[in-house]
Amino acid sequence: MEDHELLEKYEPVLRFAKSERFFPMAVEPYLERCHILPSGPQGVVGLLSNLNDEPLVTRIGKLQSGEYYLRFVNDPLIDSDVWVWWGVLSTAAAGVGWFVSGWMGVGSVLILSLIAAMFIFIQASPIRLRFFPAAFAMLFFFALEVSPIWFFLKPHPYISIQLEYLVLFPVYLFTLFFLSVRTMKFIFDHIVPEAPGLVMDMLSQSTETVARKSYFQYAEMQEEDRQPVYYGRVVRERDDEGNNWTILQYHFFYAFNDWRLGANGINHHEGDWEMVAVYLKNDVPYAMLFSQHGSGAMELWKDVRLVKDELGKATTHPIVYAALGSHANYGKPEIIRSPRLYHEGLLQRFLYWTDGLIHFLFLLFNPSEKARQIALHELTTHPAAVLTEDAFTNLRDEKDHYIVSLPMEIATGDGFRIGCDGDHKHETVGKSTSYLKRVMSDRKVTRPKAHGWKQILLSAEQTWVEYKGLWGVKSILKDESGPPGPKWDRPDQFFMIYPRKRWESPLGWLRELESRGWTIDSRP
């Protein structure tokens, strides 16, 4: 059987959540809208030595270094370039101010530069506007703390010292405490409901604004070519026991990962490569592997959910549930709520733990007795675990709401479906709307018009496979940067780039997951 026939025979069905915005697509339309930028000295030299009008889709495969990144959304006011121009213009203006008015001129330029920096910072992502209510609240309480000082230090002929310090002063302290707790609780519950996401948005080039603009650009591309695409690859290996293995890889490319915006997830980044693989042992299906957040999970073929035809008979097409925003792949409907979803996101996990600790302290010092009792009960029953990462995962407040908004993996499959028809009405799905705010579950989406796959067999013609750089804009944090392509991994500690294990040695990847026990029901 030819490679394309094998891939078609075991072609997976992908089921998405209702509010998913991005679906598998061809890389060419994406690359047509991208700019390529250097991320290091080798990248600068490489781009300067290849100055031509060659299309990016063929050009990037010829670049030898990995010190490059693509930028999908190119908006002058939200790109990192604007900060370079801000620094250059501010320095030039300060020099002019010095020659014109001396230090006064420099001070005036500095004030104007800071105002411009604030404008650039805020307009880059509207979520950052949530800083202002918290800042105003801090100023308000500072005024409350400072303004009564003159009253208590100054003697009053009509108020005795006893009344002033034994009655008025305690009343003032109680009122200040009550108002501060109430106001700050309101801020954390309503103004900054996703505090970790707010902090991550500040450290990312793939902000909330970039996520929305990426969707608009993706919707425009879909008007031209709206058939879902997978890139197929067939690898044949022979193990030490003489077994012949045929590995069918299905690579999916998404224009954007909006996990944080779509499902209160851990990260955002432009470009997203995911894959599933079917392993045939001596031409008999043995297992299926799923990519999940830089790692993977496996399922033996006997446990894989298969599409059934109109007569109720199982076909050879596995059902895959793609998670909302993150596009991680699962073999059954999943709803996971945990800070450990992405083991590499250490900063994000710390932020979620800090968020939970702050909310726990608000419960502990809350004016509501019921809230205090909840915190005290948790403190007395689990004193040793109160500072651990999972301490606040399932803790609820006096209104029976979770005190911390943890990242969620929503792979429910209740939305768009790609693949062979079959008896899809009886396939098991979850309900994503039960776990999302209405504004998110009902957000505008653009779905492909076609439900069937377009197969593209990876070969030497797709020279972009050799591109070693990032497929999205580069941020300070690795988790907020675009991923590498399907073949290459990220640079190691010595800045060397090697092929991914699932590409170079897919059988070794299977053995690794088997040895670790990383099945769908036993994730780390």
N, C-alpha and C positions, 0 to 999 in steps of 0.2 A: 504494500500500500504506500502511495506517495505521501510525502510529508504534509502537504496541504490537505490531503484526504484524512490522514490521522488526526490532524488538528481539528478538522471539521467534525469528525466523529465524536470527539470528546469535548467539543466546544462548551464552555460553561455558560450558565445563565446567571447574570448579575441582577440582583434585586437591591434597590436603593430605598432610602427613607423618603417620606413624602416631600420634605422641603429641601432635598438635595438640589444644588444649583449647577454642579459640574459633572460631566460624564466623559467616558473615554473618547478620545479624539485623535486625529492625526497630528503629527508634530509640525507639519509644514505651515499651516495657518498660524500656529503659535509663533514659530520662528520668524515669520514674515513681519510680525508686530514687535519683535524683540530687538533690543540693542545689546551688543556684547561689550563688556567692560573688563578691564584688568583688575585682579585682586592682589597683584604682586609684581615685582620687577620683571620676572620672566614673561608675565602676561603683557606688560607694557612693550617690551622688546618684540614679542610675537605679533602684536597688533600693528606696531609701526613697520614691521618688515612684511606685512601682508595687507598693505593699503590698496584695495581694489574694490570693484563694484560687484564682486562675486556674491551670489545669494548666500545668506547665512546658513541655509540648510546643507549646502555642500562645503562651505568654508570652514565651519567649526570642526569638522572631522579631520582637517589637515593640521590643526593646532596641536603642537606636541606637549606643551605644558598644561597643567591643570589649574593655573592661576588666572582663571576667567570666571565670570558669571554673566548670566543673561538677565535682562530686566524687561519684564513684560509690560508693566505700566510705566510709561515715560511721561510724567507730568512735571513740569519745571518747578512747581511750588511744593511738591511733596517728595521729590527725589533728594538724595543726599547731596547732589550737586549744589542745591540752593544754599547749603551751609558753607560750602567753599566760597561761593560768591559773596555770601554775607560777611565772611571773615575778611576777604580781600577788600570789599568796598568799605567795611568798617575801619580797617587799617588805613586805607587811603584817605577816608574822610577825617580820621583823627589827625593825620599829618597836615591836612589842609586847615583843620581847626586850630592846630598849634601855631601855624604861621599867621593866621588871621587874628585870633583872640587869645593865644597862649593857653594856659590851663583851663580857663573858662570855656574856650572853644572845644578842648578835648573832653571836658565834662559834659557839655551839651551833646556832642557826638556820641558819647558813651550811653547817655540816657536814651537817645533816639535808637541806637543800635540794640539796646536791651528791649525796647518796645517792639522793634522789628523782629527780634529773636522770639519774643513771646507770641507775636502774630504767626510766625512761621511754625512754631511748635504747636499751637492750638489748631490752626487750619489743616495741619497734616492729618489730623484724626479727630472727629467731633467728640469721641469718648473722653478726650482730655479736658473737655469743658467741665467735667465732674469735679475737677480740682477746685474750682472756684467756690462752690458752697462750703466745702471743708475749710478752705482758707478763710472765708468770711466768718465761719463759726469759731475758728481759733481766735480771730481778731475780736470777736464779740466777747468771748470768755476772758480774753486778756483785759479788755476794758472793764468787765465786771470785777475782775480781781484787783485792778489798780485803782479804779475810781473811788471806792469807799475808804481808801487809806487816809485821805485828808479828813474824812468825817470822824474816824475813830482816833486820830492823832490830835485833833483840835478839840479843846474843851468847849462844852455847850452849857450855858447858864440854866437852861430849862430842862436839861436831861442829866440825871445823876450818873455817876460812874458805874454804880451797881446796875442800873437799868441798861446802860450802854453796853457793858461787857458781859452781863449775865443773861440778857434777854435779846437785845438787838443783834449783837455779834453772832450768837448761835443761830438765830433765825436767818441771818444773812448767809452763813456757811451752809446751812441745810438747803436753803433756796438755790444757792449756787451749785451745790452738789446735785440736787434734783434736776435742775435745768440742764446741766452739762451731760448727765447720764442720758436723759431723754433725747436731747438733741443729737448727741453722738450716736446713739442707737439708731435714730432715724437716718443719719448719714450712712451708717454701715448697712442698714437694711434696705434703703431705697436709692440713695445717691450713688453709692459705690457697692452695688450688689455683687459685682464680680471684680473685687479688688485685685486679685492676681492677674486677671486679664488686662486691667488698667495699667499695671506696672509693666507687664510684658509688651503692651502696645507702645509704651514709651521707649522700650529697648529694641524695637523691631522696625525694619524698613517695610515689612509687610503689614501695615497698620490696618485698622478697620476701614479707612477710606480706600486703601489699595485693594482690599478684599471686595468692596462694592464696585470699584472701577473695573476690577478684573472680571467681575460677573457681566458688566455691561459690554466689555470687549468680547467676552466669550459668546454672549448672546448675538452680537453682530457677526461673529465668525460662523455661528450655527445657521444663519440665514443663507450662507453660501454652500455649506456642506454639512448636512445634519444627520449623517449616518454614523453610528458608533463604530469605533475602530479598535481592533486589538492587533498587536504585533506578535506573530507566532514564531516559535523557534523549536526545533527538534534536535535533541542531543542523544546520542547512543553511546552507552558505556558497557563494559564487562567487568564484573566484580571478581574477587579472588576465588569464589566458589564456582565460577564458570557460568553464572547467570547473565543473561543478556537483558540490559535495561534500556528502555526507550523513554525519554523524559520529554513531555510535551509542555512547553512553557508558553503562557499567555501573558504578555506584558501590556499594561494599560497606562496610558498617559492622560493626566488631568491638567487643565490650565492653572488650577489654584487649589490649595488646601485651606479651606476656611473653617477649620474645626473649632477655633475659639469663638468665632461669630455665630456659627451654625448650631453648636451644641455645648457651649461653655467649655470647649476643649483646651488643650495645653498650648497649641501653637498655631501660627499662620505661616504660610510660605508660598511663593509663586512656584508653579511647576510641581508635579507630583507623579512619581513612578511607583506603580504597584504591580503585583503579578500573582498568579496562581499556577501551579504545575501539577500535571497528572503523571504518575510514575507507573509504567508498565513493566512488569517483571516477566520475562519470557512471553511477551505479548499479552499478558493477563493483567488487568488493572490491580495495582497493589496499594497505592496510597495517593493522597492529594495533599499538597503543601500550599499554605496561605501566607502571603506577606502581611506583616503587622508591625508598623512603627519601627522599621529598621531591623526587625528580627523576623520571626515566623512561627507558625504552628502547623501541625500535621494531623491528618485523620486517615485511618486505614480505610480502604475503599468500601469495606463492608459497612462502615458507619457513615459514609457520605450520602447526603440526601440527593436523590436523582429526580429529574423531571419524569413525570409519567405521561404517557400518551393518552389519547381519548378513551382507550379501552382500559385504562388503569394499569398498564404494564410499564415497568421501569425502563427508561431509555439509558443511554450512556452519557447523558449530559448532566453534570453536577450542578447543584444550585449553590450560589455564593451570595452572601449577604454583605454588601459594602457599607461601611459605617458612614454616618452623616458627617460630611466635612473632611474627615481624616482619610476616608476611602480604604481603611484597613479592612481586610477580608476575613469573613467568618463562615463557618459551615452550617450555622443555624442562627435563628434570630437571637440577638444579644442586646441586653441593656446592662452596661457595666458602669458603676459609679465608684471611682476610686482614684486617689492621688498617684497610684502606682501604675497607671495605664501606660505610661511612657517612661521606662526605667532610666533613660538617659537624661530626662528633663529634671535635673537635680534642683536648679533654681526655681523652676515652676512648682515642684513638690514642696520646697521650703516655703514658698509664698502661700500655698494652700494651707500648710500647717500653721503659719503665722496668722492667716485669716481666721482659722478655726480657734486659735488661742485667744485672739482679741474678742471674738464673739463669746467665747466661754467666760472670759473675765467680765464682760458686760452682763452675762447671766448671773455671775457670782456676786456682783455689786449692784444688781438691778433693784429699783424701788419695789418691784413686784415680788411678793413673798414666794409666789409659785415658781417664778424664774429662779430665785435664789435656791429654793429647795431642789430644783433639778440639778443645778451645778453642784450643790453640796452633796447630793446623793451620788453623783458621778465621782466626786472627789473622795468620798469615804469608801465607796465600793471598789474603785480601781485606782488607788493612790499611786501605784507604781507605774501605771500606763498613761497617766494624765499628760505626760510630755512626749509621748511617742507619736509617730506620724499618723497612725490610724486612730488616735484617741478620740477625735471629734467626728469621725466618719458618719456614724449613725446617731449622734446626739441631736435631739430635737429641743426646740424652745417651748415656752408656755403655750404657744399657738399650734404646737405639733408640727412645726416646720423645721427642716434641717437647718442647723445653725451655720453651716458652712456650705457654700456652693461649689462642690467638687466637680472636676471634669467628668464628662459622660461620653461613653461610647454607645451610640444609638444605631445599631445595625438591625433594623426592624423589617426592612423589605416591603413596607406598605406603600411604596411609591412606584417610580418607573421601573420597568422590567426590560432587560435586554437579553435576547437569545431566542432559541426555538420556542414555538408556542406550547404545545402539549396541553395538559390539563392544569393550567396555571391558576385557575380559580380555587383549587383545593390545596394549593401550596401553603405551608405554614408561614404566617407573617405576624409581626407585632404591631403595636400602635404607638408610633412616635409622638403623636399629639398629646399623649398622656404625660410626657416628660418634658415638654417644651412650652414656653410662653406662647400665647396665641400669635403675637406679632412675629415670632420666628417660625412657627409651624405653618402659618399662612403667608409667608413671604413669597414674593414673585419668583417664579422659576421659569427657565427655558429648557424644554426637553427636546431631545431629538425626534424628528418626525418618523424615522424608521426604527423599528424594534429589532431588526435583524443585524447581525454583525457584518462588518467588512473586514475580511482577513487580509493582512499584509505580512507576507513571509519575510522574516529578516534575512538579509543576504548582504553581499558585498556592495550592493547598490545603495544601501542605507549607510552612507559614510558617516552620518551624524552619530552613529553608535560609538565611534571611536573618540568622541568628544569627552574630555576628562574633567571639564569644569562643572560648575553648578548650573542647574536648569531654572534658576530663579534668582532674584536679587539677594545680595549678600548682606546679612545683618551682623550685629555684634555677637549674638549668640548663634551657635551652630543650629539649634533647634528652630530658629526663626529664619534660617537661610534656605535657599532652594536646595533640592537634593541633587546628588550626582545622577548620571544616567543609568540605564539598565545594566550596563556592562561594568562600569568602574565604581569603586568604593571611594570614600572620602580619604584624604591624605592621612597617613599615620603620624606618630610623634616625630618621625624623621622626615616628614613631608614627602614621603614616597607614596605613590598611588598604584594600587594593585587591583586586579579584577575582583568583582564580588565573588564570594564563594558559590553562590547559587548560579552564577554564570560560568565560572571556570571549572567548578567541580560540583555539579548538581547532585550527584550521588553522595558526595561527601557531606553536602548540606542535609540530605535526608538522614544520613547516619548520625550527624550531630544532633538533630532534633529528636531522633529516636533515643539516643543515649541520655539526653536531658529530660526526656519525658514531656516535651513541649507539645502536648496534644491540645485540641480545642478545649477540653475540659480540665486541663492542668497547666494553665499559663503561669508564668513566674509572677 
